[in-house]
Amino acid sequence: MKRTQRGMTLIGFIVVLAVVGLFVYVGMKLVPMYSEFYSVRQAMKQVAAEPGVANKSPKEIADTFFRRLYVSYAENVKEENVKIERSDRGWVMTVEYEVRRPLIANLDVIGKFKATENLVRGGPE
């Protein structure tokens, strides 16, 4: 009776390990970018929930937003990335920014993020 071997060869195991390692490495680059974007969204929602935010000036709104963002250690959002425009019921705040992280050699991973929040009288919509 002939016995057949089962399982993965050493070379097959190394290839699978390399592919899994690559995905883990890319994940380590992407997760902080999306975590920061989540912090930006949370800060925007907190600003929108603040009472009387629609009656504040754009400068006061931006200051409040950046104070809340400072707590989250979000370092990629700058003042030039935040636009606050007048709407019929208050303000519309838009945050649009780009994050670039080196990946391997001359390859970079780039994330473009954009979030909009209505700052209206009477709280968030």
C-alpha positions in Angstrom: 0.0 0.0 0.0 1.4 3.4 -1.0 1.3 6.2 1.4 0.6 9.7 0.1 1.8 12.7 1.9 -0.5 15.6 2.7 0.1 19.2 3.6 2.0 22.1 2.4 5.6 22.2 1.2 8.1 24.5 2.8 8.1 26.7 -0.3 4.3 26.9 -0.4 4.3 27.8 3.3 6.9 30.6 2.7 4.8 32.0 -0.2 1.6 32.0 1.9 3.5 33.6 4.7 4.9 36.3 2.4 1.4 37.1 1.0 0.0 37.3 4.5 2.9 39.5 5.7 2.4 41.9 2.8 -1.3 42.3 3.7 -0.5 42.9 7.3 2.2 45.5 6.4 -0.3 47.3 4.1 -2.9 47.2 6.8 -0.4 48.7 9.3 -0.1 51.7 6.8 -3.9 52.0 6.1 -5.5 51.5 9.5 -4.0 54.7 11.1 -5.2 56.8 8.1 -8.7 55.6 8.5 -8.6 55.9 12.2 -7.6 59.5 11.8 -10.5 60.1 9.4 -12.9 58.5 11.9 -11.5 61.0 14.5 -12.2 63.9 12.1 -15.8 62.7 11.5 -16.3 62.4 15.3 -14.9 65.9 15.9 -17.2 67.3 13.2 -20.3 65.6 14.7 -19.3 67.0 18.2 -19.0 70.5 16.8 -22.4 70.1 15.0 -24.0 68.9 18.3 -22.7 72.0 20.2 -25.5 74.4 21.1 -25.5 77.7 19.2 -22.9 76.6 16.7 -24.9 78.1 13.8 -24.5 81.5 15.4 -20.7 81.4 15.8 -18.3 82.8 13.3 -16.3 80.5 11.0 -13.1 81.3 13.0 -14.8 80.2 16.3 -16.1 77.0 14.6 -12.7 76.2 13.2 -11.1 76.8 16.6 -13.6 74.5 18.3 -13.1 71.8 15.6 -9.3 71.9 16.0 -9.5 71.8 19.8 -11.5 68.6 19.5 -9.2 67.2 16.8 -6.1 68.0 18.9 -7.3 65.5 21.6 -7.3 62.7 18.9 -3.8 63.4 17.7 -4.9 64.0 14.2 -1.9 65.7 12.5 -2.8 65.6 8.8 -5.7 68.1 8.9 -4.5 71.7 8.5 -6.4 74.9 8.5 -6.3 75.1 4.7 -8.1 71.8 4.6 -11.2 73.1 6.4 -13.8 75.2 4.6 -16.8 76.7 6.4 -19.5 78.2 4.1 -22.8 79.9 4.9 -26.0 78.0 4.2 -29.6 79.0 4.6 -29.9 77.4 8.1 -26.4 78.0 9.4 -23.0 76.7 8.1 -21.6 73.8 6.1 -18.2 72.6 7.2 -16.2 70.6 4.7 -12.9 68.9 5.6 -10.9 67.6 2.6 -7.3 66.3 3.0 -4.9 63.9 1.6 -2.5 61.5 3.4 0.5 60.0 1.8 2.5 57.2 3.4 5.6 55.4 2.0 4.9 51.8 1.3 7.8 49.9 -0.3 10.8 51.6 -2.0 9.3 54.2 -4.3 5.7 53.1 -3.9 3.4 55.2 -1.7 -0.1 54.6 -0.5 -2.3 57.7 -0.8 -5.6 58.3 1.0 -8.0 61.2 0.0 -10.6 61.9 2.6 -13.6 64.3 2.5 -16.3 64.8 5.1 -19.1 67.3 5.2 -21.3 68.3 8.2 -24.2 70.7 8.4 -24.0 73.1 11.3 -27.6 74.3 11.7 -29.7 76.0 14.2 -31.3 73.5 16.5 -28.5 70.9 16.4 -27.4 68.3 13.8 -29.7 67.1 11.0 
